[in-house]
Amino acid sequence: MKNVRIGLYSAGLRTYWSQFQGLKDRLLGYNKFIENKIGEYGTVCNFGLIDDVSSVDDAIKYFSTNQVDIIFLHSATYFTSDSVLPLHLAVKVPVVVLNLQPSPRINYEQTDTGEWLAQCCACPVPEISNAFERAGIKFRFVSGLLGLDETPEIAMSCEKTSNHPAAIRAWKEIEEWVKAASVKVELSRSMFGFLGGNYSGMLDMYSDFTMLSSQAGIRVKIIEMCDLNDFLSKVTDEEIKTKRDEICNMFEIAEDSPSDKRVRKPSDEQLDWSANVAVAQEKMISTLGLNGLAYYYHSVDGNPYEELQSGFIVGHSILTSKGIPCAGEADLKTALAMKIGDLSDVGGSFAEIVVADYQDGTILIGHDGPFHIRISDRKPILRGMEVYHGKKGSGISVEAKVKPGPITTLNVTQTRDGNLKFIISEAEATNGPIMTIGNTQTPVKFKLDPDTYMEKWFAEAPTHHCALTVGHNAGLFKKIGDLMDIPTVVL
């Protein structure tokens, strides 16, 4: 998250400083605490205190010069909305209002007006929300406790709240807003490759590159199979050997499948070819400066590119594990979802509904590859496939499942008006059984029974693929959607 530039200031009322001795310094102390805390997440540009409309011009220049990506407005005490509104009209970046009370409970017997003013953070928030709404400024809030590690000498009640649930929750929200801003920044710098073409007839895969660039900020580079083939022609025997050693360390080489006669132990020829293609894939990604990839190729029988695409899955799984998400069937929208997961450090594996288990109350979610190796429950297994079902050719595929525990699916779909939409579901990955057919599969128990969940998901008109991530990330993904102005649904 160190790539994100975080604007911060505290707001107050200048009239108070001469009336209540020590109040200004006390609030500046809170401001410094917030700066240090947020500084753990990114680069902080702290203007300090805005307490009158006369200081707004300096703040506008400061935040504009520092090119901040997001601004946190700390409501330190009461302030008038006219002292901050011009700033947010001029500096058009997302704003989050921090309503962080220092003490969980005031000392009713001893509290004087100055003490109360140090605690009345919520008082001006309705006023600023009304001003923002009428000015057409989108606003967000985090409410809770400040989370100090010790109580200031001036305070009349306990302000040591770092372990209080209201402080922990508030700072989790703040961290997620910073992460969301960071993801938005990184996407704006990301180049996605589109290799080949969509799987013909999969209408939900078709997407508008210009729409994706304008709404998600990503750039798209169209790549042909001959481009990859050119890199393949320059791979050396030594590079193939090194890559094969990496593959053998990263994956378990399976024996023949006990259930499917067409799924066998990978041959040496298949392993060498997958290593050869993987080297070419990495060279192409590096040379073209790609940060993600959507790919699919359908050829006539005997076309040399059919053999080339047969070696895709292993190399694309390795790339996905290294932060270059690769989505099959040329699903660029799901490549975007996977990239959001990876930038959030929660994985993002290519997946779709496989089958429901009504006995366990789970739904198996996975695909024929690629897989995000870093979120696997164990070493992924490589199996040799006599046929890639529904596709041309044969080769090696990955069999794996996500580690048991909390998971979140992120689906990026497109609506009839041409806009992107996020569909998010939190669930639990179980340790249930999977098939031994060379596909990624994770048994997932959603909060609803399989039928109810699937019907609710279908009703949102999703793309049939999604990114499978570890952890409960609905709050984070909703914030990313908010900052990107993408409508979001949580099931």
N, C-alpha and C positions, 0 to 999 in steps of 0.2 A: 504493500500500500504506500510505500515511500514515494511513489510517483505522483501522488495526489497533493495538491496545494490547498490547504484548509484555511479559509478566512475565519477570524474570530474577533468579536468585540463584545463588550458589556455595555448595557444601556442603563442610564439613571437620570436623575433630575438635578440640574446644577443648583437649584434653589436650596436643596437639602444640605449641601456641604457646609455652609456657614451656620445653619441651624442646628446640626447634629455633629458634634465633634467626633472625629474618628471614623465616621461612616464611609467616607470616600475611600480611605486607605483600606478599610475592611473589605469593601467590595472589590477593590483592585487586587487584594489578596486572593479572593475567590477567582477572579479573572486569571491570575497567574497559575492557580491550581488547575483550572480547566486547560490552560495552555499546555502545561506539563503533561497532563493526562492524555489529551488528544495528540500530543507530540509523539506518543508511543505508536500512533497509527500512520502518521504522515508528516509532511512539512507544514508547520503552523505559521501563518502570517497574522499576528495579533496586533490589531490597531490600538487596543486598550479600551478606553472609555469614551463613549459618545453620550454627552449629557445635555446637549443643546443643539438647535438647528445650525448654529454657527460652525460646528465642528464637522458637519456632513461633507462639505467640499473636500476637506483634507482626507476623510475616510474614502470618498469616491476615488480620489487620486491614488491613495495607498493600495486599495484592493485591485484597481485596474492595472496599476503598474506591476503588481505581484501576480497578476493573471491567475487569481484563485479559481478553483473548480467548484467550491461550495462554501457557503458562509454560515457559521453558527452565531446566532444572535442570542447572547446570554442576557436574559431578563433579570438583572441584578436587584432591582427595586422598581418602584413605580417610575415610569418615564412617559413623556407625551409622544404620541405616534408621529407627530410632525417632525420629530428630531431624527427619525430613522427612515421614514418612507422614501425620501428623495434618494437615499443611498441605493435602495433596492429597485427603484425605477431606473437608475443609471447603470448599476452593475447587475446585469441579467444572468446571474447564476443561481442555482437552487439555494433556498434559505431554510434553515431549521432553527426554530425558536426553542431555546433551552429554558425550561421552567424548573429549576433545580433549587429546592428549598434547603437551606443549610441544616436546620434542626428538625427532627421528626415531631417535636412538640415544644411549643414555647413555654417559658417559665411564667405562668399567668400571674403569679404574685409579684414578681420583680420586674417584668418587662415594661420598659418605657417606650415612648414613641420611636426613638432612634433604633432600639432593638427590634421593634416590630417592622420598621422599614427595611431592615436587613433580611427579614424573613418573608416579605410580601411579594415574592417573585411572580406569583400568578396574577396579581392585581392588574397589571397593564396588558396582559396577554389577550383578553377579549377585545380591547381597544385596537391593538395592532392587527389582530385577525380581521376585524371589520375594515380597517384601512387597507390592508392587503387585498381583501376580497373586492372592495370597490375600485381598487386600482388595477385589478386584473393580475395580481401577483400570486402565484401558487405558493402556499406555505405549508410547513410541516411542524410538528411539535414533539418534544420529548419532555415528559414530566416525571418528577421523582425527587430523590434526595441527592444533594451535591456529592456526598461520599468522601468527606474529608477524613484524613488519618488522625487528626487531633483537633481539639477545640481551641479557637483563638482566645487570647486572654480577655478580649473585650466582650466576648459572648456571655449571655446570661443563662443559656441552656446548653445541653450537650450537643456538639456538632460532629462528634466522632462517629461517622455513619458509613464507613467504607464497607462494612460487612452487612449492612442493612439490605434486605431484599429490594426495597424501593430504589436504593442506589445501584445495586448490582444490575437490576433490570434496566435502569436508565442508561447506564454506561454500555450495556450490551446493545441498546438501541443506537446510541451514538456511534459505537464502533461499526455497526451495520451500515449506518448512513455514510460513514467514511469509506467502507468497503464498496458500497454501491457507487459512490462517486469515482472511486479508483477503477472499478470495472468499466464504467462509462468512458473514462479517459483512455484506458487501454484499448477498448473496442475502436475508438476513433483513430487509433494508430495501427489497427490490425488489417492485414491483407489476407483475404481468403482465396484460395485457389479453387477453381471449378474445372475438374478434369473429366473429359468425356462428355456425357449427357445424362439426363434423368432416365430412370427405368421407364420405358415407354408404357403409357397407360396409367401410371400412378399419378393421378391428377393432383393429389395433395402435395406432391413433390415439386411441382412446377412453381417457380417463384420469380419475381421481378427483381433483377439485380439493382436497378435504380431505387426501387422501393426499400430494399434492404440497406443500401448505402444511406438513404435519406433518413430512415427511421432508426437504424441501429448504429449508424456511423461507420460501419465497416466498408472496406474497399474490396472489390472482387476482380480477380484476374482470371481470364479464361485460358485454360491450358489444354493442349491436344496430346494425344497419346504419343505422337511423334516427338514431342518435347521431352517426355519422360524416356522414351526409347533412346534419344540422343545421350542422355545421362547414363543409361544402361550400357551403352556401347563403350563407355570410358571407365567402367568398373574394373579393377585389377583383381587378380587371384588372391593377393594378400588381403585386400579389403574384404573379399568374400569370406576368407578364413576368419578374419577378426570378427566380422559380423555374425558368422555362424557360432563362434565361441560365445558371443554376447547372447544370442538366442538360446543356446543350451544352458546358460547360467540363469536366464530370465524365465524360461519355460520348462515344464516337465514334458518329456517326449513319451507319449502314451503308446501302449501296445494296442492291438486290435480291439475295437469296441466289442463288448460282450453282447450287444443288442442289435447292432446294424452291420451286416456283412460288407457294406460298401464304405464303412468307416474303419480305416486300418492304421497301423503304425506308420508314421511318415517315413518315406524312403530317404536315403541319403541324397538322391537326386532332387527330391522335393525340398529338402532342407537347404541344399546348396542354392537352388533356384530362389527360394524365399529370401535367403541371405543376399543373393545377387540383386534382387529387386529392391530389398530394403536399403541397400547402399545407394542405389540410384534414386530412391524416394528421398532419402536424406539429403543427397546432393542437390536435387531439384528444389526442395524446401529451402535449403540454405541459400542457393544461388538466386532464387526468385524472391527471397525475403518473405515467405509465407508464414502466417500465424495460425492457419487452420486450412482444412481441405474438405471439399465435398467431391465425391468421385463415383463414377460408374461407367462401364464400357461394355457394349454388346457388339459382337463381331460375327461375321459369317464364318462358317467352319474353315479351319485351316489358316485363318488370318494370324500372322505372328503376334498381333496385339492381344489375341485371345490367350496365348501362353503368358504374355506379360501380365495381364490382369489376374491370372490364376495365382500369382505370387503376392497379391496385394495385402492380404489380411494380417500376416505376421508383421510386416514392416509398418503398416498403418497402426497396429496396436502399440508398437514401440514408440512411434511418433506421438500417439495420443498420451502415452505415459510421460512423455517429455514436454508436454504443454502445447502440442500441435494437434488439436482434435481432428480426427478424420471420420467423416460420416459417409456411409455407403449409400448406394442408390441415388447419389448426387443430391442428398437432402441438405441443402445449404442452411435451411432454417434450423435443423437440428444440430448442424455444425456450430451455429451461433449459440444454441442452448448449451452445448458441450463446452464451448469456450467460456461462457459465463460461469459454468461450474468450475472449470479449471482456474480461471482468474480469481474465483472466490476460495480456492484451495480446498474444494470439496469433491474433486473428481469430475465426472461427467462422462458416463459410458453410453454408447449407442445402444438403444433398446426399443423394443416394442412388446405388445402382449403376445405371449407364447401359448399359454394354456392356463385354465383355471383348475385349482385343486379344491373341490367342494368339501372334501374330508378335512383338510387342514385349514380351510377358509382363506387360502392364499391365491395369488395370481403369479405365475411365472412370467418374468419380464427379461428379455434378452434379445439376441440376434445372432446371425452367423458371423459376426465380427464387424468392425474391430472392437477391442475391449480396453478399458482403462485399467492397466495393470496395477497401478498404485492403490486401488481400492479393492483389490481381490482378497478373498479370505485365505488364499494359499497361492502357491505357484500355479499360474494358469497352465492348462494342458494343451498340447498341440496334437491334433489328429489329422491323418491324411484322408481326404474326401475324394471318392471316385466321382462324385458329382456335387456341384454347388446347386442345391435345390432352387429351381426357378431361374437359374442363371447359366451362362455358358462356362464350360471348362471344369477343371478339377484342380485340387491342390491342398494346401494346409489351412486348417481353420483352428480357431481358439475356443476351447471349452473352459469356462470359468464362472464363478459367481461372486457377487459382492459380499464383503464380510458382514456377518450378522450384526444387527443393531439398527438405529434410526437411519432412514433414508428419505430423500425427497426427489420426486421426479419433476423435471421442468420441460414442458412442451411448448414449443414456439409454433404457432399456427398463423394462418392468414384468413381474414374475414372477407365477406363479399365486397366491402368497400375498399379492399386492397391494403388494409392496415394489419400490422402484426398484433398478436395477442399472446400473452403468457397464460398457461394453465399449469397450476402448481398443486402437487399432492404430497403430503407427508405420510409416512408409513413406517413399517418395521421390516427389515430383511430378516428372514428366519433361517434356521439351519436345516431346512427341509431338503429332501432328495431332489436331484435333477437328472435329466436324461444324459446318456453317454453317446451323444450323436455329433459332437464337435461344434456345439453352439454355446454361446454364453447364455446362462439362465440364472435368475435369482428369484427364489420364492419370496413374495412380498405380501405382507398382511396389512391391508389398508384399514382405516378406522371404520369403514363400512363393509358389509359383506360383499363378496365378489360381484354379484349381480347388480346390487344397488350402486356400487362404485362405478362399474363399467357403464351403466346406463347414464349416470351423471356425467361421466367423462365424455361419452359419445355425444351427449346433448350439447356439449361445448364446441362441437365440430373441430376436433383436434387434427393436426398432422399425426399420422399413425405411428411415428417414431417419437421418442423423447430422450432426454439426457437423464441418466440415473446417477444421483449424487449421494454422498454419505452425510449423515447428520440431518437434523430438522432445520431446513433453510428457508421455510416459507417467508418468514419475516424479512430476511435478506433479499430474496428474489423479488418480493413485492416492492421493496425500496428501489431495487435496480429498475424495475418496470416503471416506477414513479418518476425517477430521474430521467429515464429515456422516453417518457410520455407514451408508454405502451400499456394499453389496458390489461389488467391482470385479474385472473379468477383463481381463488384457492378453494379446492374441493375438500 
